[in-house]
Structure formats: C-alpha cells, structure tokens
C-alpha cells in the first residue's frame, strides 16, 4: 500500500496549521496595533488582551495541526523503513537457508 491519501493528509495538516498560525499572528497584530476608528472605543488593554487571546488560540490550534501532521508523516516513514528492513532480513534468511541446505 502506498498510503498516498494519508501522506497527503499529513502534509496538508502541516500546511493548514502553519497557515492558521500565521493568520492568527497577523490578526493579533492588527487587533493590537491598529488605529482604526472602530477600535478607538476599546481601551488599549482590551485590545492587547484580545490580541493575546487570538494569538494563543492560533498557537494552540495551528500547533496541534502541525504536530499531528508531522506525527502522521513520521509513522508512515517508520512503516516504510520497517518494510525495507523486513525485505533485507528476509532475503538474508533465504540466502542463509540455501547455504545451510534447508529447503
């Protein structure tokens, strides 16, 4: 099995998680440092608190997606490596059986 869908899902999870993290940081910086007239009615402390909350949510959600995608990729790489190791060991076992004279 090639697990193409699972590999694609893992890579997509990393890309979307990184995108969410960057988007949350951009939104937080806009909330915290914008001088728009709409934000003048809120105190600077509330705006900074909102920016911190948005950046924390982006870190948690984006970071979780990135880690999950990387874990899927690592597990698939381990599976491929173990399959190759199994093939090599099976070939060696077959060769040693022929040398010993086992059928």
N, C-alpha and C positions, 0 to 999 in steps of 0.2 A: 504494500500500500504506500502511496506517496504522501498522503496527508496534506495535499495542497490547500484544501479549504481551511484546515486548522492552522497551517503556516500563515496563510493569508489573514486569517482572523487575528492571530498573534501580532503580526506586523501592523495590521490596521488598528489594533488596540493601542499599540505604542504610539502610532502617528496621531490618533484621535486624542489620546491622553496628553501628549505634548501640545497639541493644538488647544485643548481646553485650558491647560496650564498657562500658556502664553496669552490666550484670550482673557483669562481671569486677571492676569497681571496688568494687561492693558486697560481693562475695565476698572480695576482698582486704582490705577494711576489717574485715570480720567475722573473717577469719583473723588479722589483725594485732592487733586491739584487743579481741578477745573475752576475757571472763573465765570462760568455761565450764570446768567441772571436767575435761572431756575434754582440754582444751588445756593444763592445768597441768603435764602430764608432759613437754611440749616446752619447750625453753628459748625465751626471747623472741627470740633471734637467729634461731632456726629458723623461728619463726612469722612474723617480719618478712621473712625471705628467701622463705618460701612466698607471702606476700602480694605481694612484688615480682615473683615469677615469674608468679603468676596475673594481675597487672595488666599485665605485659609481654606475655603471651600474648593477653590481651584486646585490648590496643592493636594488636598485630600482626594478629590475625585480624579484629577489628572494623574497624580502619583500612583494611585491604586490601579488605574488602567495601564499605565506604563509597566508597573511591576508585574501585573497579571500577564500582559503580552510577552514580556521577557521570560517569565517562567514557562509559558507555553513553548516558546522557542527553545529554551534550554532542555525541556523534557523531550521535544522532538529530536534535537541534536543528540541527546543521550541515547535515544532509541536507535538512531542511525548508527552511532558509534558501536553500540552493543550488537547490532545486527552484523556489522563488519567484523567485529571480534569473533562472533559466533561462526561466521563463514571461514575465517582463518583457522580457528581451532578445529572445526570440523574437517577441513582439508588436511591439517596436520595429523589428526586422528586417523583419517583414512589412509594417509601415507604410511603411518607407523603400523597400521594393521597389515598393510601389504608387505612391509619389511619383516614383520614377525611371522607372517604366513597365515594369518587369520583370514577366513573368507569374508 
